[in-house]
Amino acid sequence: MGNSQEPHDFNISVMPSSLTPVRVAKAAEGLNLYDTASHQVSHFVPLKPGRVGIYVCGATVQSSPHIGHIRAAVAFDVIRRWFLKLGYQVTFVRNVTDIDDKILDKAAAAGQRWWARAYYYEREFTEAYNTLGVLPPTVEPRATGHMSDMIDLIQRIIDNGHGYVVLDDEGKPTGNVYFDVASWPHYGELTHQKQTAEVDEAAAVADRMGPSVDATGADKYNPVDPADASPDKHDPRDFALWKAPKDTDPEDARWSTPFGVGRPGWHIECSAMSHRYLGDGFDIHGGGLDLRFPHHENEMAQTRAAGYPSAARWMHSAWVTAKGEKMSKSLGTGLSVPSVLAEHSAWVVRYALGSVQYRSMLEWSDQALVEAQAAYDRVSNFIERAGVVLGEQPTHDEIVAVSADELPADFVAALNDDINVSGATAAIFTAIRSGNTLLSKLADRVDSEAAKAEVRETLVSVRAMLDTLGLDPLAEPWLSDGAAGGAGTGAGESPEHTALEALIAEQLQARQEARKARDFAKADAIRDALSAAGIAIEDGPQGSTWSLK
């Protein structure tokens, strides 16, 4: 028998080490983030100096991911990347809900084993995350792997007087356990912690579009769990911690507990797993706006009722909308990730999904993708031209090593302002315009080496800003996927760029000949035609150069 090793302690092999030196950038002092509970943007101070713990609700793996799912993943990926750029050590936990009514029902309808269906679509989600450049989480726990944690947590809630077990006529536990909302006076603090005469617009949008504890009636985004509609509840607000199986539930979707055979309610898994991996209290709990109520409201209540502190700050990403309506399969407007990627590059799709601040609704349209493609063309054109002039590209290690304190002030200010991605993007294109101006004037400079140093500095800055947003074309996954395109390394050109270069060179030659013949009307007409096509022309003593606007 060969030698074998016991696995390393989880906290040593996976979780960030508390012994690792942390150097937080001075820029972190200016970070302000919104808190759903307070409806306010406030200064961020981590619970543990230099370290940030984040838990984000992941997918219920019932079917293929659509861009609405991935928008949330991209939004929190950008937030995480900014923390990393600021120098924080980040523990990022994103769960997988792999046992759920929808999974069981859809698997039964398709003649599948429920766990096989869950695993199949979990892999689809992972592929979508990877393709769109979402960093893998520090930990990605599955609900089915944490039944003992959930059972222990429920028992604590019961022991603390905030949960009750439903008994049958013989006094035996039925498997149904409910949270006793009336016993918990803090219920509702997440969605309506502060009632003021004036509420900021983001909070007003959340109240209108994200169901709240004060709203009653059917919710098309969060259908009522059948267990939560049970007449066995003491109070209509009570929600299921554990629930007895349906007659149609397979035997391997049932777990034995002190309070009867059954399976977890919707909310308990996140309380159990966030505590398992992030301990007593953590910095940020994130998720989509539709999870604000009831999922996160219930989660906050049960976590605290069990005797554990909840997240210090709650952050929610807004939806992808289509004609003003939330994009979801239930509304028939879902766009699967594979279908979108079949028509657009992954870089372009990620840019479109992350083009607005995470709390802003993102209207999905062809125009959004056209604008994202135009952004890619401008980015890759500058990076390629700069690389050609320099004869090389800065290494990825050099780009990653740029700290937040070395990035342009307007970029830092934008991301410190509750992750204002639009402002950060504007800073990137301001730098690209400056870089293109440097490139166009390079031939005029006597001190060409100094001029090249300026170009290199701008190139490093642009790529470092892009990398912070997960968009550096010369980083993974774009490089392996071929999405770097014309950005290249300076050693070669994409076929698209080669073709464009040939066409424009022909026009520039014709314009040059017209100017020699003093046919300025024709020369101007050529220039105007190129400008209308998005090509900027710069005239210099060594000839004319072009760039994408």
Order of alpha helices (4+ residues) and beta strands (2+ residues): alpha-beta-beta-beta-alpha-beta-alpha-alpha-alpha-beta-beta-alpha-alpha-beta-beta-alpha-beta-alpha-beta-beta-beta-alpha-alpha-beta-alpha-alpha-alpha-alpha-alpha-alpha-alpha-alpha-beta-beta
